[in-house]
Amino acid sequence: MPTDAPALSQINNISRVLLSEEQINTRLNELSAEINAAYAGREIIVIAIINGAVVFVADIIRQLNIPLRLDCIRASSYRQSTSPEQAPAITTRIHLNIEGANVLLIDDILDTGNTLAAVSKMLQGMNPASLKTCVLLDKKARRAVEFEADFVGFEIPDEFVVGYGLDFAEHYRQLPFIGVLKHDHQRI
């Protein structure tokens, strides 16, 4: 069996490419310029919500020309479903002391807002000097709580997407584009 067989089968499960690798790279250049300008002359602590944001964070921080430190937090809201749970579970906390620091919280997707709102509230309780949020994707149609990100890569329609770090049941993260998962593959 060829080594690329799993990737080919995963590509066959995509109904359409929503954002190409080229579109993502172009927007990352623009987004990193916005972040560089917003934090010019200041150090930041980037906190990545993983696993979903790991690809996005890795690509964006390499384009930042400001001093930064990186930490990760793990929050689970989808688990093995296409709908986020009402109350996200924060399963791993950060290790850096963010008191008095400029913090940039990065996630892959803002849909209901529950995860970013919960993590932001927790981080605010640690007394950072500032806290801003950055998301690759914003799915406004699904917003359940009042929450807007400070930096947004793309606004997308209410479709279940995978690729570029986003998953369904831990699959599809390695795809270089963001695609809409076929309905018949949105179950385990």
VMD Tcl script that builds the backbone (N, CA, C; Angstrom):
set m [mol new atoms 564]
animate dup $m
set s [atomselect $m all]
$s set {name element resname resid chain x y z} {
  {N N MET 1 A 0.848 -1.184 0.000}
  {CA C MET 1 A 0.000 0.000 0.000}
  {C C MET 1 A 0.893 1.247 0.000}
  {N N PRO 2 A 0.655 2.204 -0.877}
  {CA C PRO 2 A 1.481 3.404 -0.923}
  {C C PRO 2 A 1.366 4.199 0.375}
  {N N THR 3 A 2.447 4.930 0.700}
  {CA C THR 3 A 2.452 5.708 1.945}
  {C C THR 3 A 1.486 6.871 1.914}
  {N N ASP 4 A 1.063 7.328 0.745}
  {CA C ASP 4 A 0.141 8.452 0.677}
  {C C ASP 4 A -1.328 8.014 0.610}
  {N N ALA 5 A -1.603 6.727 0.757}
  {CA C ALA 5 A -2.976 6.229 0.666}
  {C C ALA 5 A -3.923 6.862 1.687}
  {N N PRO 6 A -3.541 6.994 2.968}
  {CA C PRO 6 A -4.475 7.637 3.901}
  {C C PRO 6 A -4.819 9.064 3.497}
  {N N ALA 7 A -3.841 9.822 3.029}
  {CA C ALA 7 A -4.111 11.189 2.618}
  {C C ALA 7 A -5.065 11.219 1.426}
  {N N LEU 8 A -4.864 10.307 0.459}
  {CA C LEU 8 A -5.758 10.258 -0.694}
  {C C LEU 8 A -7.179 9.905 -0.282}
  {N N SER 9 A -7.330 8.949 0.624}
  {CA C SER 9 A -8.678 8.591 1.067}
  {C C SER 9 A -9.318 9.744 1.827}
  {N N GLN 10 A -8.505 10.487 2.578}
  {CA C GLN 10 A -9.065 11.637 3.290}
  {C C GLN 10 A -9.498 12.724 2.314}
  {N N ILE 11 A -8.719 12.954 1.288}
  {CA C ILE 11 A -9.088 13.965 0.291}
  {C C ILE 11 A -10.402 13.588 -0.382}
  {N N ASN 12 A -10.622 12.307 -0.597}
  {CA C ASN 12 A -11.878 11.856 -1.203}
  {C C ASN 12 A -13.084 12.104 -0.305}
  {N N ASN 13 A -12.859 12.345 0.980}
  {CA C ASN 13 A -13.949 12.613 1.918}
  {C C ASN 13 A -14.314 14.097 1.994}
  {N N ILE 14 A -13.636 14.914 1.218}
  {CA C ILE 14 A -13.872 16.357 1.198}
  {C C ILE 14 A -14.813 16.695 0.051}
  {N N SER 15 A -15.897 17.402 0.346}
  {CA C SER 15 A -16.843 17.758 -0.719}
  {C C SER 15 A -16.328 18.915 -1.561}
  {N N ARG 16 A -15.604 19.855 -0.911}
  {CA C ARG 16 A -14.999 20.953 -1.670}
  {C C ARG 16 A -13.944 21.641 -0.815}
  {N N VAL 17 A -12.987 22.242 -1.490}
  {CA C VAL 17 A -11.960 23.026 -0.799}
  {C C VAL 17 A -12.536 24.412 -0.562}
  {N N LEU 18 A -12.587 24.788 0.699}
  {CA C LEU 18 A -13.106 26.107 1.067}
  {C C LEU 18 A -12.001 27.158 0.979}
  {N N LEU 19 A -10.810 26.804 1.497}
  {CA C LEU 19 A -9.666 27.712 1.465}
  {C C LEU 19 A -8.435 26.932 1.014}
  {N N SER 20 A -7.832 27.368 -0.064}
  {CA C SER 20 A -6.659 26.679 -0.600}
  {C C SER 20 A -5.426 26.994 0.243}
  {N N GLU 21 A -4.396 26.201 0.037}
  {CA C GLU 21 A -3.129 26.433 0.721}
  {C C GLU 21 A -2.601 27.830 0.383}
  {N N GLU 22 A -2.732 28.242 -0.857}
  {CA C GLU 22 A -2.279 29.575 -1.283}
  {C C GLU 22 A -3.081 30.680 -0.589}
  {N N GLN 23 A -4.396 30.534 -0.507}
  {CA C GLN 23 A -5.218 31.540 0.184}
  {C C GLN 23 A -4.822 31.648 1.656}
  {N N ILE 24 A -4.584 30.517 2.277}
  {CA C ILE 24 A -4.186 30.509 3.697}
  {C C ILE 24 A -2.850 31.229 3.859}
  {N N ASN 25 A -1.867 30.902 3.027}
  {CA C ASN 25 A -0.546 31.531 3.134}
  {C C ASN 25 A -0.607 33.038 2.902}
  {N N THR 26 A -1.395 33.465 1.935}
  {CA C THR 26 A -1.549 34.897 1.674}
  {C C THR 26 A -2.140 35.602 2.890}
  {N N ARG 27 A -3.174 35.021 3.464}
  {CA C ARG 27 A -3.818 35.650 4.626}
  {C C ARG 27 A -2.902 35.626 5.845}
  {N N LEU 28 A -2.085 34.572 6.001}
  {CA C LEU 28 A -1.135 34.522 7.119}
  {C C LEU 28 A -0.145 35.679 7.040}
  {N N ASN 29 A 0.307 36.015 5.840}
  {CA C ASN 29 A 1.205 37.161 5.672}
  {C C ASN 29 A 0.535 38.449 6.137}
  {N N GLU 30 A -0.715 38.640 5.742}
  {CA C GLU 30 A -1.453 39.842 6.137}
  {C C GLU 30 A -1.712 39.859 7.642}
  {N N LEU 31 A -2.134 38.732 8.174}
  {CA C LEU 31 A -2.461 38.629 9.598}
  {C C LEU 31 A -1.234 38.850 10.468}
  {N N SER 32 A -0.104 38.285 10.085}
  {CA C SER 32 A 1.116 38.483 10.872}
  {C C SER 32 A 1.537 39.949 10.844}
  {N N ALA 33 A 1.332 40.637 9.729}
  {CA C ALA 33 A 1.643 42.070 9.658}
  {C C ALA 33 A 0.744 42.858 10.616}
  {N N GLU 34 A -0.535 42.485 10.716}
  {CA C GLU 34 A -1.459 43.144 11.648}
  {C C GLU 34 A -1.005 42.942 13.096}
  {N N ILE 35 A -0.597 41.727 13.416}
  {CA C ILE 35 A -0.154 41.407 14.783}
  {C C ILE 35 A 1.162 42.119 15.090}
  {N N ASN 36 A 2.091 42.104 14.152}
  {CA C ASN 36 A 3.360 42.813 14.343}
  {C C ASN 36 A 3.115 44.295 14.625}
  {N N ALA 37 A 2.216 44.904 13.871}
  {CA C ALA 37 A 1.914 46.329 14.057}
  {C C ALA 37 A 1.250 46.574 15.415}
  {N N ALA 38 A 0.339 45.710 15.809}
  {CA C ALA 38 A -0.385 45.895 17.075}
  {C C ALA 38 A 0.530 45.783 18.290}
  {N N TYR 39 A 1.563 44.960 18.187}
  {CA C TYR 39 A 2.458 44.730 19.327}
  {C C TYR 39 A 3.861 45.291 19.111}
  {N N ALA 40 A 4.038 46.195 18.184}
  {CA C ALA 40 A 5.369 46.735 17.868}
  {C C ALA 40 A 6.059 47.228 19.142}
  {N N GLY 41 A 7.292 46.766 19.331}
  {CA C GLY 41 A 8.088 47.209 20.465}
  {C C GLY 41 A 7.773 46.535 21.786}
  {N N ARG 42 A 6.858 45.555 21.768}
  {CA C ARG 42 A 6.484 44.860 23.007}
  {C C ARG 42 A 6.661 43.362 22.850}
  {N N GLU 43 A 6.965 42.707 23.952}
  {CA C GLU 43 A 7.012 41.250 23.966}
  {C C GLU 43 A 5.603 40.723 24.232}
  {N N ILE 44 A 5.309 39.577 23.660}
  {CA C ILE 44 A 4.017 38.940 23.909}
  {C C ILE 44 A 4.222 37.501 24.364}
  {N N ILE 45 A 3.202 37.008 25.018}
  {CA C ILE 45 A 3.109 35.576 25.289}
  {C C ILE 45 A 1.985 35.049 24.418}
  {N N VAL 46 A 2.330 34.139 23.535}
  {CA C VAL 46 A 1.342 33.489 22.683}
  {C C VAL 46 A 0.880 32.233 23.411}
  {N N ILE 47 A -0.428 32.099 23.539}
  {CA C ILE 47 A -1.000 30.887 24.123}
  {C C ILE 47 A -1.851 30.227 23.052}
  {N N ALA 48 A -1.457 29.026 22.691}
  {CA C ALA 48 A -2.141 28.271 21.651}
  {C C ALA 48 A -3.113 27.299 22.283}
  {N N ILE 49 A -4.324 27.270 21.753}
  {CA C ILE 49 A -5.287 26.246 22.161}
  {C C ILE 49 A -5.062 25.066 21.218}
  {N N ILE 50 A -4.545 23.983 21.791}
  {CA C ILE 50 A -4.206 22.834 20.959}
  {C C ILE 50 A -5.180 21.697 21.217}
  {N N ASN 51 A -5.321 20.839 20.290}
  {CA C ASN 51 A -4.535 20.450 19.155}
  {C C ASN 51 A -4.856 21.254 17.896}
  {N N GLY 52 A -6.062 21.759 17.781}
  {CA C GLY 52 A -6.513 22.369 16.535}
  {C C GLY 52 A -5.666 23.494 16.006}
  {N N ALA 53 A -5.138 24.347 16.881}
  {CA C ALA 53 A -4.413 25.538 16.433}
  {C C ALA 53 A -2.936 25.296 16.204}
  {N N VAL 54 A -2.442 24.079 16.401}
  {CA C VAL 54 A -1.004 23.846 16.353}
  {C C VAL 54 A -0.388 24.203 14.994}
  {N N VAL 55 A -1.019 23.868 13.901}
  {CA C VAL 55 A -0.479 24.171 12.577}
  {C C VAL 55 A -0.510 25.678 12.342}
  {N N PHE 56 A -1.631 26.303 12.624}
  {CA C PHE 56 A -1.800 27.747 12.465}
  {C C PHE 56 A -0.784 28.508 13.313}
  {N N VAL 57 A -0.649 28.139 14.567}
  {CA C VAL 57 A 0.286 28.825 15.465}
  {C C VAL 57 A 1.724 28.668 14.977}
  {N N ALA 58 A 2.101 27.464 14.585}
  {CA C ALA 58 A 3.461 27.235 14.097}
  {C C ALA 58 A 3.766 28.124 12.895}
  {N N ASP 59 A 2.815 28.252 11.992}
  {CA C ASP 59 A 3.040 29.065 10.800}
  {C C ASP 59 A 3.040 30.561 11.119}
  {N N ILE 60 A 2.133 31.009 11.978}
  {CA C ILE 60 A 2.022 32.453 12.221}
  {C C ILE 60 A 3.178 32.983 13.071}
  {N N ILE 61 A 3.613 32.240 14.079}
  {CA C ILE 61 A 4.672 32.797 14.941}
  {C C ILE 61 A 5.995 32.917 14.202}
  {N N ARG 62 A 6.212 32.100 13.179}
  {CA C ARG 62 A 7.447 32.225 12.393}
  {C C ARG 62 A 7.460 33.497 11.561}
  {N N GLN 63 A 6.307 34.134 11.406}
  {CA C GLN 63 A 6.229 35.384 10.651}
  {C C GLN 63 A 6.192 36.614 11.553}
  {N N LEU 64 A 6.211 36.407 12.862}
  {CA C LEU 64 A 6.190 37.544 13.781}
  {C C LEU 64 A 7.617 38.006 14.042}
  {N N ASN 65 A 7.820 39.312 14.018}
  {CA C ASN 65 A 9.151 39.865 14.263}
  {C C ASN 65 A 9.240 40.568 15.612}
  {N N ILE 66 A 8.397 40.197 16.525}
  {CA C ILE 66 A 8.383 40.743 17.884}
  {C C ILE 66 A 8.830 39.644 18.843}
  {N N PRO 67 A 9.410 40.033 19.983}
  {CA C PRO 67 A 9.802 38.992 20.943}
  {C C PRO 67 A 8.564 38.280 21.472}
  {N N LEU 68 A 8.654 36.961 21.592}
  {CA C LEU 68 A 7.508 36.227 22.114}
  {C C LEU 68 A 7.956 34.984 22.864}
  {N N ARG 69 A 7.080 34.562 23.743}
  {CA C ARG 69 A 7.202 33.266 24.403}
  {C C ARG 69 A 5.928 32.515 24.074}
  {N N LEU 70 A 6.015 31.192 24.104}
  {CA C LEU 70 A 4.888 30.351 23.685}
  {C C LEU 70 A 4.516 29.389 24.793}
  {N N ASP 71 A 3.225 29.240 25.006}
  {CA C ASP 71 A 2.699 28.230 25.911}
  {C C ASP 71 A 1.450 27.660 25.255}
  {N N CYS 72 A 1.019 26.519 25.730}
  {CA C CYS 72 A -0.150 25.854 25.145}
  {C C CYS 72 A -1.139 25.484 26.232}
  {N N ILE 73 A -2.381 25.488 25.847}
  {CA C ILE 73 A -3.468 25.058 26.715}
  {C C ILE 73 A -4.311 24.093 25.892}
  {N N ARG 74 A -4.897 23.142 26.556}
  {CA C ARG 74 A -5.735 22.180 25.849}
  {C C ARG 74 A -7.164 22.339 26.355}
  {N N ALA 75 A -8.057 22.566 25.409}
  {CA C ALA 75 A -9.477 22.680 25.725}
  {C C ALA 75 A -10.236 21.827 24.725}
  {N N SER 76 A -11.175 21.079 25.202}
  {CA C SER 76 A -11.927 20.180 24.334}
  {C C SER 76 A -13.383 20.603 24.290}
  {N N SER 77 A -13.884 20.813 23.071}
  {CA C SER 77 A -15.294 21.150 22.946}
  {C C SER 77 A -16.012 20.247 21.958}
  {N N TYR 78 A -15.311 19.751 20.937}
  {CA C TYR 78 A -15.960 18.903 19.933}
  {C C TYR 78 A -15.869 17.424 20.271}
  {N N ARG 79 A -14.765 17.014 20.833}
  {CA C ARG 79 A -14.459 15.605 21.064}
  {C C ARG 79 A -14.696 14.823 19.773}
  {N N GLN 80 A -15.654 13.930 19.705}
  {CA C GLN 80 A -15.850 13.143 18.480}
  {C C GLN 80 A -17.193 13.455 17.837}
  {N N SER 81 A -17.495 14.752 17.768}
  {CA C SER 81 A -18.768 15.197 17.241}
  {C C SER 81 A -18.530 16.343 16.265}
  {N N THR 82 A -19.551 16.687 15.501}
  {CA C THR 82 A -19.458 17.847 14.621}
  {C C THR 82 A -20.076 19.079 15.276}
  {N N SER 83 A -20.584 18.934 16.494}
  {CA C SER 83 A -21.157 20.049 17.240}
  {C C SER 83 A -20.401 20.220 18.549}
  {N N PRO 84 A -20.025 21.464 18.884}
  {CA C PRO 84 A -19.303 21.671 20.131}
  {C C PRO 84 A -20.209 21.455 21.331}
  {N N GLU 85 A -19.594 20.967 22.394}
  {CA C GLU 85 A -20.346 20.792 23.636}
  {C C GLU 85 A -20.654 22.156 24.232}
  {N N GLN 86 A -21.664 22.221 25.075}
  {CA C GLN 86 A -22.053 23.489 25.689}
  {C C GLN 86 A -20.947 24.059 26.557}
  {N N ALA 87 A -20.330 23.229 27.399}
  {CA C ALA 87 A -19.283 23.697 28.309}
  {C C ALA 87 A -17.963 23.030 27.934}
  {N N PRO 88 A -17.027 23.789 27.362}
  {CA C PRO 88 A -15.752 23.178 26.998}
  {C C PRO 88 A -14.967 22.779 28.233}
  {N N ALA 89 A -14.212 21.713 28.109}
  {CA C ALA 89 A -13.387 21.242 29.215}
  {C C ALA 89 A -11.958 21.713 28.996}
  {N N ILE 90 A -11.400 22.411 29.980}
  {CA C ILE 90 A -9.994 22.814 29.924}
  {C C ILE 90 A -9.221 21.703 30.602}
  {N N THR 91 A -8.470 20.952 29.794}
  {CA C THR 91 A -7.840 19.742 30.303}
  {C C THR 91 A -6.358 19.903 30.621}
  {N N THR 92 A -5.705 20.930 30.048}
  {CA C THR 92 A -4.303 21.207 30.336}
  {C C THR 92 A -4.146 22.712 30.479}
  {N N ARG 93 A -3.505 23.146 31.528}
  {CA C ARG 93 A -3.331 24.578 31.783}
  {C C ARG 93 A -1.950 25.043 31.351}
  {N N ILE 94 A -1.776 26.361 31.281}
  {CA C ILE 94 A -0.489 26.929 30.879}
  {C C ILE 94 A 0.516 26.842 32.026}
  {N N HIS 95 A 1.793 26.985 31.671}
  {CA C HIS 95 A 2.872 26.934 32.655}
  {C C HIS 95 A 3.509 28.298 32.896}
  {N N LEU 96 A 3.438 29.202 31.911}
  {CA C LEU 96 A 4.050 30.516 32.060}
  {C C LEU 96 A 3.229 31.409 32.987}
  {N N ASN 97 A 3.906 32.281 33.682}
  {CA C ASN 97 A 3.239 33.302 34.493}
  {C C ASN 97 A 2.907 34.460 33.554}
  {N N ILE 98 A 1.637 34.768 33.383}
  {CA C ILE 98 A 1.239 35.814 32.444}
  {C C ILE 98 A 0.877 37.120 33.146}
  {N N GLU 99 A 1.023 37.178 34.429}
  {CA C GLU 99 A 0.688 38.405 35.153}
  {C C GLU 99 A 1.525 39.566 34.606}
  {N N GLY 100 A 0.847 40.633 34.209}
  {CA C GLY 100 A 1.509 41.817 33.673}
  {C C GLY 100 A 2.008 41.679 32.248}
  {N N ALA 101 A 1.740 40.570 31.595}
  {CA C ALA 101 A 2.222 40.325 30.234}
  {C C ALA 101 A 1.154 40.659 29.194}
  {N N ASN 102 A 1.607 40.900 27.973}
  {CA C ASN 102 A 0.702 41.058 26.834}
  {C C ASN 102 A 0.484 39.666 26.250}
  {N N VAL 103 A -0.746 39.208 26.288}
  {CA C VAL 103 A -1.064 37.840 25.905}
  {C C VAL 103 A -1.877 37.832 24.608}
  {N N LEU 104 A -1.488 36.948 23.700}
  {CA C LEU 104 A -2.242 36.710 22.473}
  {C C LEU 104 A -2.687 35.255 22.492}
  {N N LEU 105 A -3.979 35.043 22.646}
  {CA C LEU 105 A -4.574 33.715 22.679}
  {C C LEU 105 A -4.980 33.345 21.260}
  {N N ILE 106 A -4.480 32.200 20.776}
  {CA C ILE 106 A -4.734 31.796 19.389}
  {C C ILE 106 A -5.478 30.467 19.359}
  {N N ASP 107 A -6.541 30.438 18.546}
  {CA C ASP 107 A -7.298 29.207 18.332}
  {C C ASP 107 A -7.534 29.034 16.837}
  {N N ASP 108 A -7.927 27.826 16.468}
  {CA C ASP 108 A -8.165 27.542 15.060}
  {C C ASP 108 A -9.478 28.130 14.570}
  {N N ILE 109 A -10.548 27.981 15.367}
  {CA C ILE 109 A -11.870 28.390 14.892}
  {C C ILE 109 A -12.700 28.970 16.034}
  {N N LEU 110 A -13.403 30.029 15.715}
  {CA C LEU 110 A -14.354 30.642 16.638}
  {C C LEU 110 A -15.736 30.374 16.064}
  {N N ASP 111 A -16.469 29.498 16.727}
  {CA C ASP 111 A -17.832 29.237 16.260}
  {C C ASP 111 A -18.823 29.641 17.350}
  {N N THR 112 A -19.157 28.780 18.286}
  {CA C THR 112 A -20.106 29.173 19.332}
  {C C THR 112 A -19.538 30.255 20.241}
  {N N GLY 113 A -18.217 30.278 20.369}
  {CA C GLY 113 A -17.566 31.239 21.258}
  {C C GLY 113 A -17.348 30.703 22.653}
  {N N ASN 114 A -17.915 29.541 22.961}
  {CA C ASN 114 A -17.819 28.993 24.314}
  {C C ASN 114 A -16.378 28.731 24.746}
  {N N THR 115 A -15.571 28.124 23.874}
  {CA C THR 115 A -14.197 27.796 24.248}
  {C C THR 115 A -13.373 29.058 24.461}
  {N N LEU 116 A -13.381 29.969 23.500}
  {CA C LEU 116 A -12.575 31.186 23.638}
  {C C LEU 116 A -13.051 32.035 24.810}
  {N N ALA 117 A -14.338 32.097 25.037}
  {CA C ALA 117 A -14.847 32.868 26.177}
  {C C ALA 117 A -14.370 32.258 27.490}
  {N N ALA 118 A -14.441 30.926 27.611}
  {CA C ALA 118 A -14.026 30.254 28.847}
  {C C ALA 118 A -12.534 30.391 29.092}
  {N N VAL 119 A -11.727 30.181 28.054}
  {CA C VAL 119 A -10.273 30.285 28.212}
  {C C VAL 119 A -9.882 31.736 28.475}
  {N N SER 120 A -10.502 32.678 27.775}
  {CA C SER 120 A -10.211 34.095 28.003}
  {C C SER 120 A -10.531 34.503 29.438}
  {N N LYS 121 A -11.648 34.057 29.940}
  {CA C LYS 121 A -12.037 34.374 31.321}
  {C C LYS 121 A -11.008 33.819 32.309}
  {N N MET 122 A -10.580 32.589 32.075}
  {CA C MET 122 A -9.577 31.980 32.949}
  {C C MET 122 A -8.268 32.777 32.906}
  {N N LEU 123 A -7.836 33.169 31.695}
  {CA C LEU 123 A -6.589 33.915 31.554}
  {C C LEU 123 A -6.705 35.316 32.149}
  {N N GLN 124 A -7.857 35.962 31.997}
  {CA C GLN 124 A -8.059 37.286 32.606}
  {C C GLN 124 A -7.870 37.219 34.118}
  {N N GLY 125 A -8.253 36.096 34.708}
  {CA C GLY 125 A -8.080 35.910 36.143}
  {C C GLY 125 A -6.623 35.816 36.565}
  {N N MET 126 A -5.721 35.685 35.612}
  {CA C MET 126 A -4.278 35.618 35.899}
  {C C MET 126 A -3.617 36.987 35.743}
  {N N ASN 127 A -4.416 38.030 35.533}
  {CA C ASN 127 A -3.989 39.431 35.504}
  {C C ASN 127 A -2.947 39.790 34.443}
  {N N PRO 128 A -3.187 39.458 33.183}
  {CA C PRO 128 A -2.261 39.922 32.144}
  {C C PRO 128 A -2.430 41.429 31.944}
  {N N ALA 129 A -1.412 42.078 31.406}
  {CA C ALA 129 A -1.523 43.509 31.078}
  {C C ALA 129 A -2.560 43.702 29.978}
  {N N SER 130 A -2.573 42.791 29.014}
  {CA C SER 130 A -3.572 42.824 27.946}
  {C C SER 130 A -3.809 41.401 27.466}
  {N N LEU 131 A -4.987 41.190 26.908}
  {CA C LEU 131 A -5.342 39.889 26.348}
  {C C LEU 131 A -6.107 40.125 25.059}
  {N N LYS 132 A -5.544 39.646 23.968}
  {CA C LYS 132 A -6.210 39.715 22.676}
  {C C LYS 132 A -6.341 38.286 22.142}
  {N N THR 133 A -7.256 38.111 21.214}
  {CA C THR 133 A -7.481 36.789 20.646}
  {C C THR 133 A -7.297 36.821 19.130}
  {N N CYS 134 A -6.846 35.701 18.615}
  {CA C CYS 134 A -6.626 35.538 17.183}
  {C C CYS 134 A -7.161 34.175 16.780}
  {N N VAL 135 A -7.935 34.145 15.711}
  {CA C VAL 135 A -8.457 32.880 15.197}
  {C C VAL 135 A -8.223 32.813 13.693}
  {N N LEU 136 A -7.995 31.622 13.214}
  {CA C LEU 136 A -7.867 31.429 11.779}
  {C C LEU 136 A -9.223 31.581 11.109}
  {N N LEU 137 A -10.249 30.957 11.703}
  {CA C LEU 137 A -11.586 30.932 11.108}
  {C C LEU 137 A -12.618 31.482 12.078}
  {N N ASP 138 A -13.558 32.250 11.546}
  {CA C ASP 138 A -14.658 32.780 12.341}
  {C C ASP 138 A -15.964 32.355 11.679}
  {N N LYS 139 A -16.737 31.561 12.412}
  {CA C LYS 139 A -18.016 31.050 11.917}
  {C C LYS 139 A -19.123 31.753 12.706}
  {N N LYS 140 A -19.436 32.987 12.334}
  {CA C LYS 140 A -20.375 33.833 13.086}
  {C C LYS 140 A -21.778 33.228 13.201}
  {N N ALA 141 A -22.185 32.453 12.228}
  {CA C ALA 141 A -23.540 31.893 12.221}
  {C C ALA 141 A -23.804 30.990 13.419}
  {N N ARG 142 A -22.761 30.480 14.057}
  {CA C ARG 142 A -22.939 29.534 15.169}
  {C C ARG 142 A -22.719 30.167 16.540}
  {N N ARG 143 A -22.514 31.482 16.598}
  {CA C ARG 143 A -22.181 32.126 17.860}
  {C C ARG 143 A -23.292 31.949 18.885}
  {N N ALA 144 A -22.923 31.398 20.037}
  {CA C ALA 144 A -23.871 31.179 21.137}
  {C C ALA 144 A -23.648 32.159 22.281}
  {N N VAL 145 A -22.448 32.727 22.350}
  {CA C VAL 145 A -22.132 33.731 23.370}
  {C C VAL 145 A -21.574 34.952 22.659}
  {N N GLU 146 A -21.689 36.091 23.310}
  {CA C GLU 146 A -21.178 37.316 22.720}
  {C C GLU 146 A -19.659 37.330 22.840}
  {N N PHE 147 A -18.979 37.088 21.720}
  {CA C PHE 147 A -17.518 37.059 21.722}
  {C C PHE 147 A -17.032 37.317 20.306}
  {N N GLU 148 A -16.082 38.224 20.178}
  {CA C GLU 148 A -15.458 38.516 18.893}
  {C C GLU 148 A -13.949 38.454 19.061}
  {N N ALA 149 A -13.259 37.917 18.086}
  {CA C ALA 149 A -11.803 37.850 18.112}
  {C C ALA 149 A -11.220 39.185 17.643}
  {N N ASP 150 A -10.030 39.496 18.159}
  {CA C ASP 150 A -9.348 40.732 17.768}
  {C C ASP 150 A -8.700 40.615 16.390}
  {N N PHE 151 A -8.196 39.432 16.074}
  {CA C PHE 151 A -7.559 39.178 14.780}
  {C C PHE 151 A -8.229 37.951 14.171}
  {N N VAL 152 A -8.685 38.080 12.922}
  {CA C VAL 152 A -9.402 36.988 12.254}
  {C C VAL 152 A -8.782 36.731 10.893}
  {N N GLY 153 A -8.524 35.449 10.624}
  {CA C GLY 153 A -8.015 35.070 9.310}
  {C C GLY 153 A -9.101 35.128 8.257}
  {N N PHE 154 A -10.129 34.326 8.428}
  {CA C PHE 154 A -11.210 34.226 7.451}
  {C C PHE 154 A -12.547 34.086 8.168}
  {N N GLU 155 A -13.575 34.691 7.617}
  {CA C GLU 155 A -14.938 34.428 8.051}
  {C C GLU 155 A -15.478 33.352 7.116}
  {N N ILE 156 A -16.076 32.305 7.706}
  {CA C ILE 156 A -16.537 31.177 6.884}
  {C C ILE 156 A -18.018 30.901 7.131}
  {N N PRO 157 A -18.662 30.207 6.181}
  {CA C PRO 157 A -20.068 29.838 6.358}
  {C C PRO 157 A -20.206 28.696 7.368}
  {N N ASP 158 A -21.442 28.407 7.720}
  {CA C ASP 158 A -21.746 27.369 8.698}
  {C C ASP 158 A -21.681 25.988 8.041}
  {N N GLU 159 A -20.433 25.528 7.821}
  {CA C GLU 159 A -20.187 24.198 7.288}
  {C C GLU 159 A -19.107 23.555 8.143}
  {N N PHE 160 A -19.101 22.222 8.218}
  {CA C PHE 160 A -18.099 21.541 9.029}
  {C C PHE 160 A -16.827 21.380 8.208}
  {N N VAL 161 A -15.751 22.015 8.687}
  {CA C VAL 161 A -14.504 22.053 7.935}
  {C C VAL 161 A -13.386 21.307 8.656}
  {N N VAL 162 A -12.461 20.806 7.860}
  {CA C VAL 162 A -11.291 20.083 8.359}
  {C C VAL 162 A -10.072 20.505 7.547}
  {N N GLY 163 A -8.909 20.136 8.052}
  {CA C GLY 163 A -7.659 20.432 7.376}
  {C C GLY 163 A -6.936 21.580 8.042}
  {N N TYR 164 A -5.655 21.720 7.737}
  {CA C TYR 164 A -4.809 22.764 8.298}
  {C C TYR 164 A -4.939 22.823 9.828}
  {N N GLY 165 A -4.932 21.644 10.440}
  {CA C GLY 165 A -5.003 21.540 11.897}
  {C C GLY 165 A -6.383 21.198 12.424}
  {N N LEU 166 A -7.427 21.507 11.678}
  {CA C LEU 166 A -8.779 21.202 12.123}
  {C C LEU 166 A -9.082 19.736 11.836}
  {N N ASP 167 A -9.867 19.122 12.728}
  {CA C ASP 167 A -10.067 17.687 12.603}
  {C C ASP 167 A -11.528 17.285 12.728}
  {N N PHE 168 A -11.748 16.031 12.428}
  {CA C PHE 168 A -12.952 15.313 12.837}
  {C C PHE 168 A -12.451 14.023 13.458}
  {N N ALA 169 A -12.706 13.845 14.746}
  {CA C ALA 169 A -12.262 12.657 15.492}
  {C C ALA 169 A -10.761 12.421 15.306}
  {N N GLU 170 A -9.989 13.506 15.346}
  {CA C GLU 170 A -8.523 13.508 15.240}
  {C C GLU 170 A -7.992 13.158 13.851}
  {N N HIS 171 A -8.816 13.164 12.824}
  {CA C HIS 171 A -8.391 12.914 11.450}
  {C C HIS 171 A -8.420 14.218 10.648}
  {N N TYR 172 A -7.699 14.247 9.552}
  {CA C TYR 172 A -7.683 15.315 8.554}
  {C C TYR 172 A -6.791 16.511 8.919}
  {N N ARG 173 A -6.162 16.533 10.090}
  {CA C ARG 173 A -5.369 17.697 10.511}
  {C C ARG 173 A -4.247 18.032 9.530}
  {N N GLN 174 A -3.664 17.036 8.870}
  {CA C GLN 174 A -2.478 17.245 8.043}
  {C C GLN 174 A -2.780 17.784 6.645}
  {N N LEU 175 A -4.040 17.892 6.281}
  {CA C LEU 175 A -4.357 18.420 4.957}
  {C C LEU 175 A -3.871 19.866 4.858}
  {N N PRO 176 A -3.255 20.259 3.747}
  {CA C PRO 176 A -2.691 21.604 3.634}
  {C C PRO 176 A -3.716 22.695 3.324}
  {N N PHE 177 A -4.946 22.321 3.115}
  {CA C PHE 177 A -6.032 23.247 2.803}
  {C C PHE 177 A -7.143 23.050 3.829}
  {N N ILE 178 A -8.168 23.908 3.761}
  {CA C ILE 178 A -9.348 23.738 4.605}
  {C C ILE 178 A -10.494 23.351 3.687}
  {N N GLY 179 A -11.084 22.187 3.983}
  {CA C GLY 179 A -12.149 21.671 3.137}
  {C C GLY 179 A -13.394 21.333 3.928}
  {N N VAL 180 A -14.491 21.258 3.237}
  {CA C VAL 180 A -15.772 20.880 3.831}
  {C C VAL 180 A -15.855 19.362 3.823}
  {N N LEU 181 A -16.053 18.788 4.990}
  {CA C LEU 181 A -16.155 17.335 5.109}
  {C C LEU 181 A -17.521 16.875 4.614}
  {N N LYS 182 A -17.514 15.858 3.744}
  {CA C LYS 182 A -18.775 15.313 3.235}
  {C C LYS 182 A -19.651 14.862 4.400}
  {N N HIS 183 A -20.955 15.076 4.268}
  {CA C HIS 183 A -21.895 14.735 5.346}
  {C C HIS 183 A -21.816 13.274 5.756}
  {N N ASP 184 A -21.647 12.381 4.800}
  {CA C ASP 184 A -21.622 10.955 5.140}
  {C C ASP 184 A -20.335 10.549 5.851}
  {N N HIS 185 A -19.384 11.463 6.030}
  {CA C HIS 185 A -18.147 11.182 6.790}
  {C C HIS 185 A -18.117 11.954 8.107}
  {N N GLN 186 A -19.230 12.583 8.462}
  {CA C GLN 186 A -19.311 13.356 9.697}
  {C C GLN 186 A -19.902 12.539 10.837}
  {N N ARG 187 A -19.525 11.288 10.868}
  {CA C ARG 187 A -19.929 10.416 11.984}
  {C C ARG 187 A -18.870 9.336 12.137}
  {N N ILE 188 A -18.818 8.775 13.295}
  {CA C ILE 188 A -17.823 7.745 13.582}
  {C C ILE 188 A -18.411 6.372 13.369}
}
mol reanalyze $m
mol bondsrecalc $m
mol representation Tube
mol addrep $m
